[in-house]
Amino acid sequence: MLHKDMGSTVQAWHTLEGMVYVPHMEEEYQRLVAFLDDLIDAVGEDETHPLASLMEVVGVLIERYEEEHVPELTKE
């Protein structure tokens, strides 16, 4: 059984699915980074901003990609 708000969630997701996703390729990663930059510009440091949690989720997706695909810099 679907949660009573699932219908509105599905409708909202159709709007967001092109912007919020797990990146698997460099191009997707770069688009997600650009989206995060836009969110940072809009949210700033306002933790009560309506998009603050979205900014955090996008940051986690980027961090995950970097952990899996970006080699760490080593000190020489």
LUMLUMLUM-386858 format. One record per residue (C-alpha): x negated, y, z; residue in one letter. Coordinates in steps of 0.001 Angstrom, whole numbers, plus 500000, padded with zeros to 6 digits. Each point is the difference from the previous one (the first is absolute). Last residue first. Example, Ala and Ser with C-alpha at 12.3 -4.5 7.8 and 13.67 -1.06 7.14 Angstrom:
BEGIN
u->486330&v->498940&w->507140&resn->S .
u->501370&v->496560&w->500660&resn->A .
This chain:
BEGIN
u->444769&v->513837&w->498647&resn->E .
u->503464&v->500395&w->501422&resn->K .
u->502642&v->497946&w->498264&resn->T .
u->503111&v->501422&w->498401&resn->L .
u->502859&v->497570&w->500232&resn->E .
u->501257&v->498451&w->496783&resn->P .
u->503480&v->501088&w->498930&resn->V .
u->502366&v->497196&w->499050&resn->H .
u->501454&v->498223&w->503054&resn->E .
u->499509&v->502612&w->502719&resn->E .
u->500798&v->502776&w->497526&resn->E .
u->503281&v->498362&w->498998&resn->Y .
u->501027&v->499610&w->503636&resn->R .
u->499126&v->503622&w->500751&resn->E .
u->502103&v->501181&w->497070&resn->I .
u->503025&v->498005&w->501177&resn->L .
u->499479&v->501286&w->503551&resn->V .
u->499870&v->503600&w->498767&resn->G .
u->503230&v->499472&w->498051&resn->V .
u->501666&v->498792&w->503200&resn->V .
u->498702&v->502990&w->501981&resn->E .
u->501213&v->502497&w->497410&resn->M .
u->503393&v->498296&w->500018&resn->L .
u->500046&v->500404&w->503792&resn->S .
u->499299&v->503730&w->499689&resn->A .
u->502596&v->500590&w->497280&resn->L .
u->502755&v->501338&w->502301&resn->P .
u->497484&v->502316&w->501718&resn->H .
u->499809&v->499326&w->503746&resn->T .
u->496268&v->499210&w->499918&resn->E .
u->499323&v->503418&w->498462&resn->D .
u->496300&v->499832&w->499153&resn->E .
u->500425&v->500927&w->496346&resn->G .
u->503230&v->498495&w->498734&resn->V .
u->500309&v->501470&w->496493&resn->A .
u->496304&v->500214&w->499100&resn->D .
u->499369&v->496632&w->501646&resn->I .
u->502847&v->498498&w->497976&resn->L .
u->498547&v->501366&w->496764&resn->D .
u->496579&v->498556&w->500884&resn->D .
u->501673&v->496668&w->500801&resn->L .
u->501577&v->500002&w->496538&resn->F .
u->496585&v->500637&w->498418&resn->A .
u->498547&v->497108&w->502029&resn->V .
u->502856&v->497766&w->498824&resn->L .
u->499318&v->500908&w->496373&resn->R .
u->496288&v->499228&w->500499&resn->Q .
u->500784&v->496608&w->501546&resn->Y .
u->502342&v->499118&w->497141&resn->E .
u->497246&v->500854&w->497515&resn->E .
u->497427&v->498002&w->501979&resn->E .
u->502148&v->496866&w->499919&resn->M .
u->502016&v->498060&w->502581&resn->H .
u->501746&v->502849&w->501809&resn->P .
u->502783&v->499003&w->502413&resn->V .
u->502893&v->502285&w->499155&resn->Y .
u->501520&v->503382&w->500816&resn->V .
u->500356&v->502471&w->497117&resn->M .
u->501775&v->498058&w->497245&resn->G .
u->502110&v->498156&w->502572&resn->E .
u->501215&v->503211&w->501625&resn->L .
u->503178&v->500859&w->498061&resn->T .
u->501091&v->496390&w->499591&resn->H .
u->499239&v->499575&w->503706&resn->W .
u->502611&v->502611&w->500927&resn->A .
u->502714&v->498037&w->498211&resn->Q .
u->498902&v->496747&w->501636&resn->V .
u->499969&v->501656&w->503412&resn->T .
u->503493&v->501391&w->499403&resn->S .
u->501252&v->496489&w->499318&resn->G .
u->498045&v->498536&w->502908&resn->M .
u->501739&v->502256&w->502528&resn->D .
u->502418&v->497288&w->501200&resn->K .
u->497161&v->497471&w->500277&resn->H .
u->500355&v->497339&w->497373&resn->L .
u->501314&v->496564&w->500894&resn->M .
